Amino acid sequence: MLTFCGFLSDGAGITASTLGVKFLIDNALPPLLAELLVTAGLDAVHVRTYNMQAASDEAVLARALAEDRAVISADTDFGAILANQAASRPSFVLFRDPNLLAASDYAAALIPALTLLEPELVSGCVAVFRNGRLRVRKLPLA
């Protein structure tokens, strides 16, 4: 397990052309987060774009897997499903930090961390932002 103490502060140089990770934002987070990530040059889409706002977590994971996207959510159920399935993909980013309230807060936490987090997301992981820390566990979860 990797642990990064404190959120990283410099996301300079991250663009869609340099980052090999695409994102699917779950309905537990605002659609504006996807827009902010796209503005930052990342490939991100919110489930509402697919009219999947009422879809099951399994359906969201299946869509993410089919499109090779990492799921971003504040819903812990995705981690439990990945563990139960012993799945190695898709990666999952979980926000459990009570200090992150707005879409811009989530983007400000995620974007700078991507330079270190990308290899883990590409290989399959669960990344958890909580209390100013980022913890990463490789998939499949044991």
N, C-alpha and C positions, 0 to 999 in steps of 0.2 A: 504494500500500500504506500502510495506517495502522499505526502502532506506538504502543502505550501502554507507557511505561516503568513497570514495577511494576504490580501488580494494584491496582485502585481499591479504596478502603476504605469507601465509604458507599453502601449499596444501599437506603437508606431510601426508602419511597414506592413501591416496586415491587410491583405486585399484578397479578393476572390481568386486572383491568379496565383497567389502564393500559398493560400490556405486550401488544403485538400478536403476540408470537412464542410458538409452541407447540413443545415439545421431544419427541423420541424418543431415549431413552437406549439405546445399543447394549450388547450383552452383554459388551463389554470393560470396562464399568464396573458397579459394584454397583447392584442394584435400589433400595437405600436412597437413592441419589442422586435418583431420581425422587420418592420419598416426601418428601425434604427440600425439593425444589423445589415440590412441591404444598403442603407446609406453609407455604412462603414466599409462597403465593398464585399460583403459576405453573401453567400447564397443561403437565404433563410425564407421560410414561408410559414404562415400561421395555419392551423387546422381549419380555420374559418374559410380560407381560400378554397378549400376542397369541400366546403359544407359538411365538415366532420366535427363541428363543435359539440354534438351530442353523441359522437361515436364512442364505442367502448375503448378502453385503454389498449386492449389486444388489437383492435382495428388500427389504432394510431401507431402502435409498434409495427404492425404488418406494413403499413404505408411507408413508415420510415425505413424499414428493411428493404422494401422494394425499390425505394429511391436512393438508397445508401445515404440516409440522413441520420444525424444524431438527434434524439428527442430532447427538448428542453422543457422542463415543467417544474411546478412546485408541488406536484402530486407524487407522494412516495409509492403509490401502487405500482408504478412502472418498474421500480427496483425489485419489488416482490415478484412481479410476473417474470422478469428476466431471471431471477434466482430460481423460481419454480420450474422454468423451462430449461435451466442450465444453458441459456443462450449466450453466445459469444458476440452477437450483434443484435440490434443496433446499440450504439453507445447511448448513454443517458446522462444528461446534466440536470441535477436536482438543486433547486434553490430552496434552502431552509433557513435563510438568514433573515431574522425579523427586522433588520435595519434596511432591507431592500424593499421599497414600497412602490416605486413607480417604474415604468418601463426603462426610463433612463438610468435608474439605479442598477437594474439587472444588466443592461448593456455595459455600463461603466465597470461592473465587476467581471463580466465575461470577456470582453474584447481584449483587455490587457493580459489576461491569463492564457489566451489562445496560443501564444508562441510556445509556451511550455506544455500546454495541454494537448495540442494537436496530435503528436505521435500516439498518445494514449487513446484519444478519440478514434483515430484511424484504426488502431489495433483492437478496439473494443474495450470499453470501460464504463464505470459509473463514477461520475465526478460530482461531489457534493460541496456546494458553497454554504457554509454555516458559521455564524459568529466570527466573521472576518477571516476565515480559513477555507482552504480548498483541499479536500481529501479525494484521492483517486484510488479506485480498486479496479483491477483488471477483470474482465469477463472471460469465462463464466465465473459467477460467484460460487464459492465453495460452501 
